[in-house]
Amino acid sequence: MPLIELDGVSFTYRGATEAALRNLSLSVDQGEFVGVIGPTGAGKSTLCWVIVGVAPQILQGRLEGRVRVKDLDPSQRPISEIAQVVALVQQDAEAQLLMTDVEKEIIFPLENLSLPREEIGRRLTRALELTNLASERLRHPFYLSGGQKQRVAVAAALAMEPEILILDEATSELDPIGAEEVHRLAGDLKSRGKTILMVEHNIDELAKHADRIVVLDKGEKVREGPTREILTDVGLLTGLGIYPPQVTQVSHRLASRGFPLHPLPLTLKEALQAFAAAGVRS
């Protein structure tokens, strides 16, 4: 049974005339890393909010269709209950950080659950370990780098011990080093068995980690498939204003000039291997 399942889901915000999601069906299995891409206004964040119950419970509107998260209906159950199954980390890390040090930030939601002190300590230690933040546990988040702040937000989410982690453009406000930190963390969590749903504009990094890609446009699912199949479809992506991985773009241009590479590479490593196989020296 999928951990996340949407069947014919539409959502229209209160006061809006157009639906933000339209008849969208999607399933995510345990241990998958699914990337979600699309142009601005595609409905990517709305999809995340529907999955965690923020829409329609806080962001009100009309929800149609069936949504299940580990057989729970997030529109009908308390958000605090859903948060123990699926955690959402959004793009503005600073807006998600409230406390005066990293440790307090991580244990704050656990104290709200009235967990025993021993259990809070165990979860704190585990979250710091998973996000490589043990050395920063007593620092004020204000003094951390952008990538570290986002890791703190992820650590606080992981301390809830959710089965699913949703990252909604969590790297969009980070520099390349910070973005790489978050992507590396997401890939590491996936290797440890976490289920990841990642809304992302950095296609080059997404190509390294995602098992499958879902493409949204104007609230609808335009395409879905294995990462290589979707991210090497240059016509599809550019038609939506999405840039394919840089090495894929270069290789596609070479192919149009009579120098095809099969398959089109997604990463620099793949590109170097493809050039070597074709007898081109770097």
JOSULDA-V392298 format. One record per residue. N is the residue number from 1. RES is the residue in one small letter. PSI is psi in radians with two decimals (999 if undefined). NEAR is the number of other C-alpha atoms within 10 Angstrom. D_FIRST is the distance of its C-alpha to the first C-alpha in whole Angstrom. Layout:
n->N res->RES psi->PSI near->NEAR d_first->D_FIRST
n->N res->RES psi->PSI near->NEAR d_first->D_FIRST
//
This chain:
n->1 res->m psi->2.30 near->10 d_first->0
n->2 res->p psi->2.58 near->14 d_first->4
n->3 res->l psi->-0.63 near->20 d_first->7
n->4 res->i psi->2.32 near->21 d_first->9
n->5 res->e psi->2.11 near->19 d_first->9
n->6 res->l psi->2.32 near->21 d_first->12
n->7 res->d psi->1.89 near->15 d_first->14
n->8 res->g psi->0.76 near->14 d_first->18
n->9 res->v psi->2.27 near->20 d_first->18
n->10 res->s psi->2.54 near->22 d_first->22
n->11 res->f psi->2.26 near->25 d_first->24
n->12 res->t psi->2.12 near->20 d_first->28
n->13 res->y psi->2.59 near->18 d_first->30
n->14 res->r psi->2.25 near->12 d_first->32
n->15 res->g psi->-0.18 near->8 d_first->36
n->16 res->a psi->2.64 near->10 d_first->34
n->17 res->t psi->-0.35 near->8 d_first->35
n->18 res->e psi->2.49 near->12 d_first->32
n->19 res->a psi->2.44 near->19 d_first->28
n->20 res->a psi->-0.52 near->21 d_first->27
n->21 res->l psi->2.48 near->26 d_first->24
n->22 res->r psi->1.92 near->20 d_first->24
n->23 res->n psi->0.88 near->16 d_first->21
n->24 res->l psi->2.25 near->19 d_first->18
n->25 res->s psi->2.39 near->16 d_first->15
n->26 res->l psi->2.49 near->15 d_first->13
n->27 res->s psi->2.54 near->15 d_first->9
n->28 res->v psi->2.15 near->20 d_first->9
n->29 res->d psi->2.84 near->15 d_first->7
n->30 res->q psi->2.33 near->16 d_first->9
n->31 res->g psi->-0.02 near->18 d_first->12
n->32 res->e psi->2.66 near->19 d_first->13
n->33 res->f psi->1.84 near->27 d_first->16
n->34 res->v psi->2.19 near->26 d_first->16
n->35 res->g psi->2.46 near->26 d_first->20
n->36 res->v psi->2.15 near->24 d_first->21
n->37 res->i psi->2.86 near->24 d_first->24
n->38 res->g psi->2.84 near->24 d_first->27
n->39 res->p psi->2.99 near->16 d_first->30
n->40 res->t psi->2.36 near->15 d_first->32
n->41 res->g psi->0.19 near->13 d_first->30
n->42 res->a psi->-0.34 near->19 d_first->27
n->43 res->g psi->0.25 near->23 d_first->25
n->44 res->k psi->-0.86 near->27 d_first->23
n->45 res->s psi->-0.66 near->18 d_first->24
n->46 res->t psi->-0.69 near->21 d_first->24
n->47 res->l psi->-0.80 near->24 d_first->20
n->48 res->c psi->-0.78 near->22 d_first->20
n->49 res->w psi->-0.59 near->20 d_first->22
n->50 res->v psi->-0.70 near->22 d_first->19
n->51 res->i psi->-0.65 near->24 d_first->16
n->52 res->v psi->-0.02 near->28 d_first->18
n->53 res->g psi->-0.06 near->24 d_first->20
n->54 res->v psi->-0.68 near->18 d_first->23
n->55 res->a psi->2.08 near->22 d_first->24
n->56 res->p psi->0.17 near->21 d_first->25
n->57 res->q psi->-0.68 near->17 d_first->25
n->58 res->i psi->-0.93 near->11 d_first->28
n->59 res->l psi->1.68 near->13 d_first->28
n->60 res->q psi->2.66 near->14 d_first->29
n->61 res->g psi->-2.98 near->16 d_first->28
n->62 res->r psi->2.08 near->13 d_first->27
n->63 res->l psi->2.24 near->18 d_first->23
n->64 res->e psi->2.67 near->15 d_first->22
n->65 res->g psi->-3.01 near->14 d_first->18
n->66 res->r psi->2.24 near->15 d_first->15
n->67 res->v psi->2.27 near->25 d_first->13
n->68 res->r psi->2.33 near->18 d_first->11
n->69 res->v psi->1.85 near->21 d_first->10
n->70 res->k psi->0.83 near->18 d_first->8
n->71 res->d psi->0.25 near->12 d_first->9
n->72 res->l psi->2.54 near->15 d_first->13
n->73 res->d psi->1.84 near->16 d_first->15
n->74 res->p psi->-0.29 near->25 d_first->17
n->75 res->s psi->-0.24 near->21 d_first->20
n->76 res->q psi->-0.25 near->11 d_first->20
n->77 res->r psi->2.67 near->13 d_first->20
n->78 res->p psi->2.42 near->14 d_first->22
n->79 res->i psi->-0.59 near->16 d_first->22
n->80 res->s psi->-0.55 near->16 d_first->23
n->81 res->e psi->-0.75 near->13 d_first->20
n->82 res->i psi->-0.61 near->22 d_first->18
n->83 res->a psi->-0.31 near->20 d_first->20
n->84 res->q psi->-0.12 near->16 d_first->18
n->85 res->v psi->-0.73 near->18 d_first->15
n->86 res->v psi->2.24 near->28 d_first->16
n->87 res->a psi->2.48 near->25 d_first->19
n->88 res->l psi->2.21 near->22 d_first->21
n->89 res->v psi->2.18 near->22 d_first->24
n->90 res->q psi->-3.11 near->21 d_first->27
n->91 res->q psi->-0.57 near->19 d_first->30
n->92 res->d psi->1.62 near->19 d_first->33
n->93 res->a psi->-0.72 near->22 d_first->32
n->94 res->e psi->-0.59 near->15 d_first->36
n->95 res->a psi->-0.27 near->9 d_first->35
n->96 res->q psi->-0.08 near->16 d_first->32
n->97 res->l psi->2.22 near->19 d_first->34
n->98 res->l psi->-0.43 near->12 d_first->36
n->99 res->m psi->3.08 near->15 d_first->38
n->100 res->t psi->-0.13 near->13 d_first->41
n->101 res->d psi->2.90 near->18 d_first->39
n->102 res->v psi->-0.75 near->26 d_first->36
n->103 res->e psi->-0.80 near->24 d_first->35
n->104 res->k psi->-0.64 near->18 d_first->36
n->105 res->e psi->-0.70 near->22 d_first->34
n->106 res->i psi->-0.66 near->28 d_first->31
n->107 res->i psi->-0.23 near->23 d_first->32
n->108 res->f psi->-0.92 near->15 d_first->32
n->109 res->p psi->-0.47 near->17 d_first->29
n->110 res->l psi->-0.67 near->21 d_first->28
n->111 res->e psi->-0.58 near->13 d_first->32
n->112 res->n psi->-0.39 near->9 d_first->31
n->113 res->l psi->-0.03 near->13 d_first->28
n->114 res->s psi->0.70 near->9 d_first->31
n->115 res->l psi->2.67 near->13 d_first->29
n->116 res->p psi->2.62 near->10 d_first->32
n->117 res->r psi->-0.71 near->12 d_first->34
n->118 res->e psi->-0.69 near->9 d_first->33
n->119 res->e psi->-0.69 near->11 d_first->29
n->120 res->i psi->-0.76 near->21 d_first->30
n->121 res->g psi->-0.71 near->15 d_first->32
n->122 res->r psi->-0.79 near->11 d_first->30
n->123 res->r psi->-0.67 near->21 d_first->27
n->124 res->l psi->-0.86 near->24 d_first->30
n->125 res->t psi->-0.75 near->17 d_first->31
n->126 res->r psi->-0.76 near->17 d_first->27
n->127 res->a psi->-0.71 near->26 d_first->27
n->128 res->l psi->-0.66 near->24 d_first->31
n->129 res->e psi->-0.79 near->13 d_first->30
n->130 res->l psi->-0.58 near->18 d_first->27
n->131 res->t psi->0.09 near->23 d_first->29
n->132 res->n psi->0.83 near->16 d_first->32
n->133 res->l psi->0.17 near->18 d_first->34
n->134 res->a psi->-0.65 near->16 d_first->36
n->135 res->s psi->-0.21 near->9 d_first->39
n->136 res->e psi->0.15 near->16 d_first->39
n->137 res->r psi->-0.47 near->19 d_first->37
n->138 res->l psi->0.11 near->13 d_first->41
n->139 res->r psi->2.59 near->13 d_first->41
n->140 res->h psi->2.31 near->16 d_first->41
n->141 res->p psi->-0.46 near->25 d_first->39
n->142 res->f psi->-0.54 near->14 d_first->42
n->143 res->y psi->0.10 near->10 d_first->43
n->144 res->l psi->2.78 near->15 d_first->40
n->145 res->s psi->2.94 near->14 d_first->39
n->146 res->g psi->-0.76 near->23 d_first->37
n->147 res->g psi->-0.67 near->23 d_first->34
n->148 res->q psi->-0.70 near->20 d_first->35
n->149 res->k psi->-0.73 near->23 d_first->34
n->150 res->q psi->-0.59 near->30 d_first->31
n->151 res->r psi->-0.59 near->27 d_first->30
n->152 res->v psi->-0.76 near->30 d_first->31
n->153 res->a psi->-0.70 near->27 d_first->29
n->154 res->v psi->-0.72 near->28 d_first->26
n->155 res->a psi->-0.75 near->28 d_first->27
n->156 res->a psi->-0.65 near->29 d_first->27
n->157 res->a psi->-0.74 near->23 d_first->24
n->158 res->l psi->-0.49 near->27 d_first->23
n->159 res->a psi->-0.38 near->25 d_first->25
n->160 res->m psi->-0.12 near->23 d_first->22
n->161 res->e psi->0.88 near->19 d_first->20
n->162 res->p psi->2.72 near->17 d_first->17
n->163 res->e psi->-0.38 near->19 d_first->14
n->164 res->i psi->2.37 near->30 d_first->14
n->165 res->l psi->2.17 near->25 d_first->18
n->166 res->i psi->2.20 near->26 d_first->19
n->167 res->l psi->1.91 near->25 d_first->22
n->168 res->d psi->1.63 near->24 d_first->24
n->169 res->e psi->0.79 near->20 d_first->27
n->170 res->a psi->-0.15 near->26 d_first->28
n->171 res->t psi->0.05 near->26 d_first->30
n->172 res->s psi->-0.43 near->16 d_first->32
n->173 res->e psi->0.25 near->15 d_first->35
n->174 res->l psi->2.70 near->20 d_first->35
n->175 res->d psi->2.96 near->13 d_first->38
n->176 res->p psi->-0.63 near->12 d_first->37
n->177 res->i psi->-0.77 near->12 d_first->37
n->178 res->g psi->-0.70 near->20 d_first->35
n->179 res->a psi->-0.71 near->20 d_first->32
n->180 res->e psi->-0.64 near->16 d_first->32
n->181 res->e psi->-0.84 near->19 d_first->32
n->182 res->v psi->-0.71 near->23 d_first->29
n->183 res->h psi->-0.72 near->23 d_first->27
n->184 res->r psi->-0.70 near->15 d_first->28
n->185 res->l psi->-0.78 near->17 d_first->26
n->186 res->a psi->-0.74 near->27 d_first->23
n->187 res->g psi->-0.66 near->17 d_first->23
n->188 res->d psi->-0.72 near->15 d_first->24
n->189 res->l psi->-0.66 near->19 d_first->21
n->190 res->k psi->-0.71 near->19 d_first->19
n->191 res->s psi->-0.35 near->14 d_first->20
n->192 res->r psi->0.10 near->11 d_first->20
n->193 res->g psi->-0.01 near->14 d_first->16
n->194 res->k psi->2.57 near->21 d_first->16
n->195 res->t psi->2.21 near->25 d_first->14
n->196 res->i psi->2.27 near->27 d_first->16
n->197 res->l psi->2.03 near->25 d_first->17
n->198 res->m psi->2.00 near->26 d_first->20
n->199 res->v psi->2.18 near->26 d_first->23
n->200 res->e psi->2.50 near->22 d_first->26
n->201 res->h psi->-0.28 near->21 d_first->29
n->202 res->n psi->1.51 near->20 d_first->30
n->203 res->i psi->-0.57 near->17 d_first->29
n->204 res->d psi->-0.75 near->19 d_first->31
n->205 res->e psi->-0.69 near->18 d_first->29
n->206 res->l psi->-0.62 near->27 d_first->25
n->207 res->a psi->-0.44 near->21 d_first->26
n->208 res->k psi->-0.39 near->15 d_first->26
n->209 res->h psi->-0.56 near->19 d_first->23
n->210 res->a psi->2.47 near->22 d_first->20
n->211 res->d psi->-0.58 near->17 d_first->18
n->212 res->r psi->2.62 near->22 d_first->18
n->213 res->i psi->2.37 near->25 d_first->20
n->214 res->v psi->2.25 near->20 d_first->19
n->215 res->v psi->2.16 near->22 d_first->23
n->216 res->l psi->2.61 near->24 d_first->24
n->217 res->d psi->2.23 near->20 d_first->27
n->218 res->k psi->0.69 near->18 d_first->28
n->219 res->g psi->0.02 near->22 d_first->25
n->220 res->e psi->2.65 near->21 d_first->24
n->221 res->k psi->1.98 near->20 d_first->21
n->222 res->v psi->-0.66 near->13 d_first->24
n->223 res->r psi->2.69 near->12 d_first->22
n->224 res->e psi->2.42 near->17 d_first->19
n->225 res->g psi->-3.13 near->14 d_first->19
n->226 res->p psi->2.62 near->14 d_first->20
n->227 res->t psi->-0.83 near->20 d_first->22
n->228 res->r psi->-0.74 near->18 d_first->25
n->229 res->e psi->-0.76 near->13 d_first->25
n->230 res->i psi->-0.80 near->19 d_first->25
n->231 res->l psi->-0.20 near->27 d_first->27
n->232 res->t psi->0.04 near->21 d_first->30
n->233 res->d psi->1.41 near->14 d_first->30
n->234 res->v psi->-0.67 near->16 d_first->33
n->235 res->g psi->-0.76 near->12 d_first->34
n->236 res->l psi->-0.87 near->16 d_first->31
n->237 res->l psi->-0.83 near->18 d_first->31
n->238 res->t psi->-0.53 near->12 d_first->34
n->239 res->g psi->-0.42 near->9 d_first->34
n->240 res->l psi->0.07 near->14 d_first->32
n->241 res->g psi->0.43 near->12 d_first->34
n->242 res->i psi->2.31 near->19 d_first->32
n->243 res->y psi->2.14 near->17 d_first->34
n->244 res->p psi->2.96 near->23 d_first->32
n->245 res->p psi->2.53 near->21 d_first->33
n->246 res->q psi->-0.74 near->15 d_first->36
n->247 res->v psi->-0.52 near->19 d_first->37
n->248 res->t psi->-0.73 near->25 d_first->35
n->249 res->q psi->-0.82 near->18 d_first->37
n->250 res->v psi->-0.78 near->14 d_first->40
n->251 res->s psi->-0.62 near->23 d_first->39
n->252 res->h psi->-0.68 near->19 d_first->38
n->253 res->r psi->-0.68 near->13 d_first->42
n->254 res->l psi->-0.71 near->13 d_first->43
n->255 res->a psi->-0.66 near->14 d_first->42
n->256 res->s psi->-0.25 near->9 d_first->43
n->257 res->r psi->0.32 near->9 d_first->47
n->258 res->g psi->0.31 near->8 d_first->46
n->259 res->f psi->1.27 near->11 d_first->45
n->260 res->p psi->2.54 near->15 d_first->41
n->261 res->l psi->2.23 near->17 d_first->39
n->262 res->h psi->2.19 near->9 d_first->36
n->263 res->p psi->2.90 near->14 d_first->33
n->264 res->l psi->2.30 near->22 d_first->34
n->265 res->p psi->2.64 near->25 d_first->33
n->266 res->l psi->-0.48 near->25 d_first->31
n->267 res->t psi->2.88 near->16 d_first->32
n->268 res->l psi->-0.70 near->14 d_first->36
n->269 res->k psi->-0.79 near->10 d_first->35
n->270 res->e psi->-0.66 near->15 d_first->34
n->271 res->a psi->-0.75 near->19 d_first->37
n->272 res->l psi->-0.69 near->16 d_first->40
n->273 res->q psi->-0.71 near->13 d_first->38
n->274 res->a psi->-0.72 near->19 d_first->38
n->275 res->f psi->-0.69 near->15 d_first->42
n->276 res->a psi->-0.73 near->12 d_first->43
n->277 res->a psi->-0.52 near->11 d_first->42
n->278 res->a psi->0.01 near->13 d_first->44
n->279 res->g psi->0.32 near->9 d_first->47
n->280 res->v psi->2.21 near->10 d_first->47
n->281 res->r psi->2.36 near->8 d_first->48
n->282 res->s psi->999 near->6 d_first->47
//
